[in-house]
């Protein structure tokens, strides 16, 4: 499947790794590494099999923008819940 002439992998790379280069900031954008700005999507599924999964809000299990969670993963939510005393 191609999207605007791109394979899913090419589209994802263009929006991530290559984005840092295109914006003239490859030193802190486009990679997951210490010191880099963190905008991440954690997806329940394989966007390489069907890139449309990135448009399904129900499949976005976590969203991080600027190093802060806007939608934390369910595991993190579960850890924050208080436990009732027995």
N, C-alpha and C positions, 0 to 999 in steps of 0.2 A: 504494500500500500504506500502510495506517495502522497504527500501533502504539499501543494504548490511546487511540485517537482523535487521535493526533498523526501528522503526516506525518514522514518521516525528518528533514527539515530542522528542523522544530519540536522534535522530540525532542533532536536534537543541540544546538540553541540553548538549550533548557531545561537541559540538563546542563552547558553550558559558560558562555556569555556571561551568561545569566540567573542561573546559580548564584552568581556573584560578587555580583550585586545582591541575591539572596535571602538570602545570608549576611551582608549588610551590609558587604561588602568590595569594592565595584566598583573601588576605586582600585588593587587589586593582584591581583584574581582575575577570570577570565573573558575575558582578552584575551592575545594574544601581543604583548608589548611590553617594552622595557627596564624592569626593576624589578618586573615582575609575576612571580608564582610560576609555574613551568613544569611542568605535568602535561600531557603530549602523547602521542597515539597516532598513529603513521604507519601507514597502512593500504594494503595492496596491493589496490586496487579502489576502487569508488565506493559509499560508504555511503548516498548519496542514491538510488542505484538499488536497493540491497538492504541495509537497515540491519543485517540479521543477520550481515553480514560482520564486524561488530565483536565477534561472539561466536566467530569462527573464529581460534584462536590462530595457525594457520599463515599467516593473512593480516595479522597484526600485525607489521609489519616493524621497528618500533622503539617502545619504551615509555620515556618520560621522566617521572619523579616527583620533584618538588621540585628541578627543575633538573639532576638526575643521571640518566643512562641506566641503566635496569634491564635493558633489551634494546637494545643499540646497533644502529644500522643496519648491514647487511652491509658497506657501503662503509667504515665506520669500523673494523670488525673487520679488513677486508682491509688497511687502511693500517697497523695495529698489528703485523701478522705480520712477523717478521724475514725478510730476504731472504738466501738462502745465497750465499756468495761463490763466484765461478766460478774 
